[in-house]
Amino acid sequence: MEEEEEEVFEYGDGELDLITPTHRQFKGDIEKGLEMKKLVLSGFLASEEIYINQLEALLLPMRPLKATATTSQPVLTIQQIETIFYKIQDIFEIHKEFYDSLLPNIQQWDEKVTVGHLFQKLASQLGVYKAFVDNYKVALETAEKCSQANSQFQKISENLKVKGPKDSKDCTTTISMEALLYKPIDRVTRSTLVLHDLLKHTPKDHPDFPLLQDALRISQNFLSSINEEIDPRRTAVTTPKGEARQLVKDGFLVEVSESSRKLRHVFLFTDLLLCAKMKKTAVGRHQQYECKWYIPLADLTFQTLDDTDSCPSIQVLPEHEIEEMKIKISAIKSDIQKEKKAPKGQSRVERLRKKMNEQESWLLLHSPTIPFRIYNKHGKSYLFLLSSDYERSEWRESIQKLQKKDLQACVLSSVELQVLTSSCFKLRTVHNIPVTSNKDDEETPGLYGFLHVIVHSAKGFKESANLYCTLEVDSFGYFVSKAKTRVFRDTTEPQWNEEFEIELEGSQYLRILCYEKCYDKSMLNKDDNEIVDKIMGKGQVQLDPQTVQSKNWHMDVIEMNGIKVEFSMKFTSRDLSLKRTPSKKQSGVFGVKINVVTKRERSKVPYIVRQCIEEVEKRGIDEVGIYRISGVATDIQALKLAFDTNTKDILVMLSDMDINAIAGTLKLYFRELPEPLLTDRLYPAFMEGIALSDPAAKENCMMHLLRSLPDPNLMTFLTLLEHLKRVAEKEPINKMSLHNLATVFGPTLLRPSESESTKGQHITSASDIWSHDVMAQVQVLLYYLQHPPISFAELKRNTLYFSTDV
């Protein structure tokens, strides 16, 4: 109890929170002595009001349930009602009486007021909690069984309304019965701590002192009596068999709870899985975990045989919202670097860091989409969402490894659970959510640019199988899958030899996962409607800037479960990869000015653009992620060579080639133009035009800018525009909205060539280049995509009253 004597409890966020010694000093001299005692009491009274409201919310459904119990259609039986709500009425009455007696004393506070007798009476009534604690587990199990058996009761138990405090603007909050049933346990385990604080701020000669001492003695005796066989400090690390309970793994996961996403800290112990959330606490106060649920590993399963189990639909945000947030975060990172160099920029840096933390936390919460579902022995399911299959398999494997041991189902008493949850704070290995703002400035920022990876081959498989690999990299604090090889059928030694170009956004690791392709429809995962392929092995390598950044390919091997995957990689920094380099060979089409190509071909739109668009519209318009998913780099290079050399077989190649490679070739063509399609000269005017607020002014300006483009550029742009609109019409199938397409193509069509982009501005890092103006570039293309059809003839005819000089 030594530590506890240095702390003061105060009401905050509907719970008892801690004020640390530093916080107390900050509050100044007025809070010494009896004034401090009044503050402690006021805080306790406020939390008592919330507790009473919670008990009242729990009792509210009890009366109508009892009324229906004697009818021909009871929701619950009398016995079930008495088990679930056992002693709640008594606890409510005790605390209501205590609250009503304490309130006037605090309202008319002076040094003569005594409250010790009220706490002494409250402590003497703690026996009712003994009965509640003994029945708690049965009450919980009964409530859970009744929820599963009766949908009406399930609806009631998941939507209990708790009144807010009298002076609160929030009228009610919705909370589950399970959470409310835990409140009395939460309350009783804290009662001694409040009495410690009151004693500390009550003079020894005050009439309250002996009464509070007596109340503390009764409370402490009670706490030890409800679990006298077990030393609470020992239970944190002891299992039912008397073996040491150890923390095996912990980390932050997103749980889908009541159809919304919640960030949880999940702890895997040797005999149970515990899901906790961090309680909200003010700055400088002790952080505490609250247990949301736990499952003994002996009772935990990954799938249920009951296929009728309904799955909540997982809400997935449109990809453009995720991309927009990444762009915002990158812009803030850039601002932070600038402010660090500015005089007196430190306070602004702190504000920016706070904003970045909020945005990165939002990203961590909303980006995961890979479902990981587990069940308890009653068949109740819990659903997590992860961003990486690698992590899903790590959690599954860790649990399965522990389940191979002879496990007994552990049942924790409420006090044991409270102690174990408290111990999580000291035992945890992952202390912060993985956001940039939690990293030291000295930590490596990761790589920005493009990683070229060739997945060569794999060996070490015992039996022939249909095999493929996926590649994951980390960015913005989480891992995402970036590329996938083709399936090599019926082999023990797959030879993929496929090259991929992967964009890195502050990445530090590359992961490779090797899968066996499953074609069995019965293996369909109900959560994401995809067949679950078997992971044969997985591994990761650190992206060491020194090794990766050489111009030569670096060959490496990842060993996984006896399997060896051979791959090569090289890295191009973003500032180099963003350069528009004119081609030395003017006879080709890549890297050659668009007017040179159209003049040579005697066409209005380059042949490569027309052919790629035609092929995508023929067989790629229904392809999920068309233009977003990378094509195989070697296929794209083969098509590039074919167009550059004007190969006769180009049409045959196009009809045989993977559609993502064709989409990638079109993007590469625009990216490698020596000058952007919308020209360097007009770039500043496009940036100014899109920033105009008045719709009429913006319309005039944006149309005038199109008219100012050279004819080949304008014709090509309008052709591409109409094509992208047709792609977006199939958004329900291909998942590519106008905004997604603007995100993919905007920077490619507008980003100035290097000489233009660096004029008049000092760019401090590669990430600055990337974030600089990207949002505006996306907005320019989006403006034209959302605009009614624009025709070349109409534009040229409608000259309006503009000067030709921009």
N, C-alpha and C positions, 0 to 999 in steps of 0.2 A: 504493500500500500504506500511505500515511500514516495513513489512518483506521483501518485494521485493527490498527495497532500500539497503538491506544488501547483495544482490546477484548480480552476474555478469553472463550474458549469453555468452556462447561460443558454437561454432559449434562442434557437435559430433554425430555420428550415424545418420547423415542426419537430425538431428533435432536441435533446440536450447536447450542447456542444461544449468544447473546451476553450477557455481563454488561457493562453500561455503566460508565464511570468513577464515576458517582454511586452505582451499586449496589456497586461495589468499596469506596468509602469507607465506606458503610453497614456493610459486613461487619467493619470494625474492624481493629485493628493485628495481630491474630493471623495474618492472611493475607498478611503481608509476607514477602519473601524466599523461602526454601525451603519454608515452610509453604504459601505460595501456589502454588508449583510442584507440591506434592503434590496440592493441590485441582484444579489443571488436569489433572494426570495421572489422578486419580480419575474426573473427569468424562469424560475421553477414554476411559478403560478401560470405563466403563459403556456409552458409546455404541458402543464396539468390540464389546462382548458382544451388543448388539442387532444390529449389522451382521452378525456371525457367524451369529446365529440366522436372519437374513433370507436369507443365502447358503445356509444349511443347508436352509431351507424350499424354496428354488429347486431344490436338488439332489435333494430327496426323491423327486419324481416321475420323475427322470431314469433311475434304475435299473430300475423296473418298465417304463418306456417302452422302454428298451433290450432288456429281456427279451422284450417282445411283438413287437419289430421283426423278429425272425427267424421268427416264427410265421406261420401262414396268414392270421391276421387282425391285422395290425399297426395300432396307433393312428397312429404316425408312422414314417417310414423312418429308417434309421440316419443318413442325410445331414441330414435335417431336425432330428434330435435334436442332432447335433454342431453344427449352425448355431445353434440356439436356445441351447444351454447352453455355447457356446464359451468356454473359459478360466474358467468359474465354479469348477470343481474346484480349479484352480491358485490362484485368488484366495482361495478358502476356506482352503486349506492354509497359504498365506502368513500370513493374518491369524490363524488358529488358533494357529500357532506363535508369532507375535508376542504374542498375548494371554496364552498360557500362560507365556511368559518374563517379561512385564511384571507379571503379577498378584502373584507372590511378592515382587517388589521393593517394591511399594506396601504390601503387608501388613506387611513388616518395614522400614518407612521410617525412615531417619535421614539426616543430612547427607552421609554417605559413600556412599550408594547411587548407582550410576550407571545411566542408562538410554539414554544417547546412542548406544551401540553398537547397541541394538535398533532405534532410529529410523533409524540409518544403514543397517542391513541392510534394513529395510522400504522405504526410499527406493530402494535399489539394485535392488529387485525390481519397481519400478514399470513396467518394460518390458512386463510381462504385461498391464497396463492398456492399453497402446498397442494391443496386438492386440485386446483386448476392445472398445475404443472404435471401432476401424476396422470391426469386425464388427457393432457395436450396431444400426445401422439395418436391416441384412439380418436380424439375429436377430429384431428387432421385427416386421418385415414377414412373415417366415416364420411366427412365432407367430400373427399375426393371420389369415393365410391358412389355417393349419391349424385355427384355432378355427372359422372359417366353414365349412370343409369337413368337420370332424369334431366332432360334438356331445359325444362322450366327452372329447376333448381340451379343448373349450371349458369343460366343467364342471370339469375338473382345473385349467385355467389361471385360472379366476375364483375358485377357492376354496383357495388355498394357505394352510396354517396355520403361523404364525410363533410360536415359543415366546416367552414373556415372560422378562424377566431372572430370575435365580435367586431374588431376594428379592421378586419381584413376586407379588401375589395373583392377577393375571390370568394364567391359564394360557396361553391362545393367542389370537391375533387372526387374522382372515381377511383376506387381501390378494391382489390379482390378480398374475399373472405379469408383466404389463406394468409394474406399479408396482415390482416387485422387480428387474426387469432394469435399471431406472433407478438403483437404489441405488449400484452401483459408480461410476457417473459422478458422482453426487452426492458420493460419498465422496472421490474423487480430486481434485475441484476445491477441496476444503476442506483438504486435507492441509497445504498451506503455511501456512495461517492458524494451525493448532495449533502448528506449530513456531515461529512468530513469538512466540506467547505463552510457550512454554517457554523460549526464549532470553531473553525479557525478565525472567524470574524465576530465571535461573541466573547466579550470579556468574561474571565473566569468567575467574577463576582456577580455576573448578571443572572437573574432568576432562571433564564432559559438554559444556562450552561449544563446543570445536572440533568435536566429533562432531555436535552438533545443527546447527551452522553448515553443516557438510558436507551433512547430510541436507536442510537447507533449500535449499542450492544445487542439489542433484540434483533435488529436487521442482520448483523453479521452472523449471529447464531443461526438465524433462519436460513441464510444463504448456504452455510456449511451443512445444515441439516437436510436440505432438499437433495443433496448429493454427497452425503457423508462418507459413503464407501469409496468415492473417487476423488482424488486430489485434482482439482481443475487444472493446475499447471501441468500435471502429468498427462492428462487426457489429450492435450494438444499433439502429443507425439506417440500415443499408444493406441493400438488396435485391439479388437475384442480378444484376440489370441495372445495378447500381452507382448506382441512384437512392436518394434519401433515403427510408428507411422511417419513416413518421410514424404516430402514434397518431391515429385518426380519431374513435373513440368508445369509451367504456368505461362499465361499470355493473355493478351486482349483479343476477344472475339466479338463479333456482332451477333446478338441473339434477336430472332424475330419473336417478339412477345406482344400479344394482343394486337397483332397486325402492324406493329410498328417496330422499327429498328432500335435496339438499345446496345450501348457499348458495355460489355461485361468483362470482368477479370476472372478467368477460369483457372482453377487450381486442380491438378491431378495428383492425388495422394496415392500411396501404395494400395489403399483399399476403397477409395471413394473419389468421385468427381464432384467438386464443389463450384457452384456458379455464384459469384458475388458482384456487388456493385459498390463503387466508392461513394460514401455519403458526401453530400455537399457540406463543405466547411469553409468558414471565413479564412482569409489569409493569415498564416501564422498559427493556426490551430492544428491540433493533432488530426491526422486523417484516419478515418475508420472505414472498415468494410461492413457491408450488410449482406448476409447470406440470402440469396434469392431462392435457391433450392440445392439439394445434393442428391446424388444417386450412389448407393454402394456398388462397387464394380461387379460384385457377384450378381447384382440384379440388372446390370446395364446391357442392353442389346442394341445392335445397329439397324436391324430391320424387323418389321413385324410380319407375321404370316397373314395378318388380316389386311387384305388389299382394299378394303372399303374405307380404311382410315383416310379421312378427307384431309387434303393438304391446303393450307392457306396459300393464296396466290402471293408470290413474292413480288413486292413492288420494286420495279427497276426504273431508275430515272433515265430519261433520254440521254444518250451518250454526249450530246452537245453540252448539256449542263455540267457534266463531269469535266469535259474538255475546257469549258469556259472557266471553271473554278481553277484548273491547273494553270491556265494563262494568268488569272488574277494572282495566284500564289507566286508565280515566276516574276510578275511585275513587282510584287511587294519585296521579294528577295533582292531584286535589282535596286529598289529604292533604299533598302537597308544598307546595301554596300555604299551607295552614294552618301547617305546620311552619316555613316561612320566616319567619313573623311571630312564632313562639314563641321565647322566650329559650332559648339553647343547643339550638336545633332543627337546627343545621347537620349534625351527625353523622347524625341520623336522616334528613335530606334525602338525604345521600349513599347511605344504605342503600336508601331508597325509589327513588332514581334507578337504582341497580343492578338492583333487582327489576323496575322498569319497562322497563329496557333488555332484560332477559331475556324479558319477556313480549311486548314489541314485536317482538323478533327472532323469537320463536316465531310471531307473527302473520304476519310477512313471509314466513316459510318455508312456512306451511301454507295461506295464503289463495289464492295464485295457482292458476288452473285452466285458463287458455287455453294450448293446446299450441303450441310453436314447434319444429319438428323440422328438423335439417339432416343432410346426408350427406357422407361423404368419397368419394374415387374408388373405394374398394372396396365401396361400398354400406353401410358401417357407419353407423348412425344415432346421433345425439345429441339428446336431448329436453330442452328447457327448458319451464318453465311460467311464464306471465306473468299478471298480474292485469288487464292492460289491452290491448285490441286496438290501441290507439294506439301503445303501445310495441313490440308485435310488428311492426307495419307500419314503424315507424322503423328497427328493426334490419334488417328485410328490405330496405328501400329503400336504406339505407346500404351494405349488402353488394352489392346489385345495381348500384348506381352505380359502385362500384369495379371490379366485374367487367366493365363495359363497356370498360375500358382493356385494352390488350394485355398481359395478365398471363402471366408464366411461373410454372410450379409451383416454389416455392422449397422446398429441402430443407435443413433446418438441421442442422449437426453438433451433437453433444451439448453441446459447449462454447458454440457460438453460442446454443443454446436456453437454456442456463443463464444466459448473459449477458443475453439478451433478457428472460428472466423476471425477472432481478434489476432490469433497467431499468424494469420496469413500476411499481415502487414510487415512482420519481421522476416518471415520465411520467403517472401516473393523474390523471384530472380529478375523479373521484368518490372522495372520501377515506373517507367513513363510510357505513355502511348507513343508509338514510333513516328513522331513528327519532327521536322527540322528544328523548330524552336526549342525542343528539349535537348538538342545536341550542343556540345561545346563548339565555339568558333574554330578551335584548333582541329576538330575532327575533319577528316577528308570530305570535301563536298560531293565527291562522286564525279562521274564522267558525263559530259554533255556532248552529244554528237551522234554518230552512227557506228554501230558495231557490225562488222561483216563476219558472219559465222558460216563455216562449211561443216555440215554434219556428214562425216565420211562413212563410218561403218560401226558395227557392234559385233562382239563375239562373246561366247560364254553361256549361250542358251542351251539348256539340256534337251529341249524338244523343239521341233519345227512349229512356227507360229506366224500369225500375221502381225507384223511389228511396225511401230512408228514412234517418233520422238516429238516432244514439244519443248520449246525454249521459253523460259521465264526470266525476266529481269525486274529489279526493284526500282521503283520511282515513287516519290511523294510518300515514303514510309511503308509501302506495301508492294508485294510482288504481283505481276500480271503476266499472263501468257501472251507471247508476242509472235510466235511462229510455230508451224507444225509441218513435219516432213510427210511425204506420201506414205501409204501403207505398203511395206514390202511383204509380199505374200508367201506363206508356207516355207519358211527358211529358219536356219539357226545362225546364219551369218548375213544379216541384211547389209546391202551396199547402197546407201542412199545417195551419197555425194551431192547433196543439195546445198546451195548457198542462200543465205538470207541476209537482208539488211534490216537491222533492228535499231530503232531510234532510242537513244538513252537520254533520260532526264534526271541527272544526278544519280546515276546507277553505280552500285558497288559490287554486285554479284550477278553471275549468270548461272541459272539452274537448267539442268537437262533432265527430263523425265522420259523413261522408255515404257511404252504401253504395248499390251497385246490387244489387238482390235477384236471386239466381241460383236458378233452378228445375231446373237440370240435375243429375240424380241422380249422374252420373259425377264430379261435383265434390265428392263426399262426403269429408270429412276423416276418416281412419281413427282418429285419436287421440281425437276427441270425438264422432264419429258425426254431425257437423253439416255441412251444405253450406257451403262457404266463399264468402261474398258478397264482391264486389270493393269495396275502399275507393276511392271516387272522389276524396275529399279529406278533410283533417282540419286542425283548428286549435284554439288554446286562448286563453282570456282570463284575466287575473288578476282575482280577486274583490276589488276595492278597497273596503274597508269604507265609505269616505266616499261613493263613487258608489252602491254597492249599497244602503246602509242608508236612503236617503231613502224616503219613503212612496210616491213615484211610480214608475211603470215606467221603466226605463232601456233605451232601444233601442240595439242594437249590430249590427255586421256582422263576420263572420269571413270572411276571404278565404283560399281554399285551392285551389291548382292551377288558378287561373282561375275557380273557382266562388265565388260569394258566397252565404253563408247568413245570412239576416236573423233576428234573435231579440230578445226583450225579457226583462228579468229584474228582480225586486225581492226584497228579503230581509226576513224576519221573524226577529228574534232569538229564541233558545229560550225566554227568560223570558216573552216576549210570546206566543209560540205555545203555551206550556203553560197559559196562562190559560184557565179555564173561564168563559166570559162568558155570563151569562143573556141570552136573547133578549128584546128589547123587545116583540116581537110574540108574545103568548101564544097566538095562534090556530094557530100552526104546530106542528111537532114538534121541530125542531132547537133546542137551547138552552132547551128547556122541561122543567120537572121531569117525571119519568116518571109520577108518580101523577096529575098534571094531565092528561096525554095518555091514560092508560088509563081515567080517569074519563070523559073526553069521548067516547072511542071505545066505552065500555062493554066493554072487553076486558081480559083478564088480562095479555097481552103486547102492546106497541105493534105496530100494523099494519106499520110500516116494518121492524121486526125480523123479523116472520113472513114478509113478502114477500121480503126480501133472502135470508134463509136458504133459503126454498123454491127461489128461482131458482138459488142457488149449488149446492144439492143436485141440481137438475135437470140443469144443464149445466156446472158449474164444479168439480165434485168431483175430476175427473181433470186439472184444469189445473195445470201445473207452477208452484209458487210461489204458489198461491192465498192471498190475504190478505197475502202478502209483497211481491209486485210491484205497483208503483203503477199505478192506473188513470189515464186522461187526466183532468186536473183539470177541464176544461170539461165533460166528461160527468158527473163527480161533482156539479158545481155545478148542472147541468141536472136531475139526479135529486133533489138537495136541494130545489130550487125546486118541483119537481112534488109531492114529499111534503108540503112546507110549505103548498102551496096546494090540496092534495087534488085534483089534476088527475084528470079522469075517465080520461084516456089512460095512467095510470100503469102498468097491466099490459102494454099494448102497448109502452110505452117500455122496461120491464124486459126483455121478451122480445127486443127488438132491440139492447139495449145490450151493449157489451163486458163480459164477466163480471168483469174486474178493476175496472171502474168500479163495479159493483154491490157487490163486496166492499169497495171503498174507501168507498162511501157508508155501509155498515154500521159500519165502523170510525170514520168521521167522526161518525156519530150518537152513538156512545158517548163519543167524545172531546169533543164539544161539549155533553154533558149539564152543566147548571150545577153538579151535584154528582155525584161518581163513582157508578157503579151500586152498588158495595159500601159507599157512604156515607162522609161525612167523620167522623161520630160514631164509627163502628166501626173506622176506619183504624188507630189506635194498637193496638187489641186484635188486629187481624189480624196486625200486625207482631210483637206479642208471642207470639201463638199459633204462628206459623210457626217461631219461634225455639226452641220447646220441644223438649227432647231425648227425653223419654219418649213413645213412640208412643201409649200409651193416653190420656195427658193431652192430647196434641196432638189426637187424634181427638175427644175430648169437647169441647175448646175450639173447634175448627174447625167442628164441627157446631152447637154452641150459637150461634156467631156467625151462621151461616146462618139459624138460627131467629129470630135477633134482627132480621133485615132486614125492612123493610116488604114486604107481600105482592107488590105489582107488581115490586119489585126482585128478590125471590127467584124469582118465576115466570120473569121475563125471564132471570135468570142461569142457572137450571136449563135453560131452553130452549136458550140459547146453548151451555151446557156439553155437552149431548147432541149438538148440531150439530157442535161442534169435534171431539168424539170420533169422529163419523162421517167427518169430513174426514181425521182422522189414520189411520183404518183403511185409507185409500187411499195411505198414505205411499210405498209402492214406486213408485207412478205420479206422485203430485203432489209428492213430496219434502218434504211438510210433516208433521213429527213432532209429538207432543204438546208437546215442548219448544219447537219452532219457534213453534207457535201460542201457547204461554204467553208467549214473548218478544214476540210481536206484540200480544197482547191484554192481558197483565198490567197494564202501566202505564196503559193506556187505561181499564180497569175500576176501578183502585184509586187512581190518582194523585189526591191531595186537591185540592180547589179552592184557589185562591191564598191566601185568608185563613187556611185551615187549615194549608197546607204551610209557611207562614212563621212560624207561632206558635212562640215559644220557641226559634227557631234563627236564626243569622245565616248567610245563604248568600252566599258571596263572589263567585261567578261563575255564568254560565249553565251552564257544564259541570258545576258542583257540583250544580245542581238536577237535571240529567239523571242523574248517577251516583248521587245520593242515594236510597237505598232501592229502586232499580230491581231489583236482584237479588232482594230480598225480595218485591217485587210479582210478579215472574215466578214465584217459588217458591210463592206463595199460590195462584195460578191453576193451576199445575202439580199442586199437591196435590189439588185438586178434580178435575182432568182424569184423574189416575191412580187416583182413588177409585172403588170399585164404584158402580153407578148410585144416584143420590140422588133420592128422590121427595118431592114437596111434602107429600103426605098423611102419609107416614112421619115426616118431620121434625116436622110440627106435632103428631103424636100422641105422639111420643117426647120428652117434655119433660125427662126426667131430673130431676136435683136441683139445677138451677142457679138462681141468683137472676136476675131479669129485668134487673137493672142491670149494664151492662158498663162 
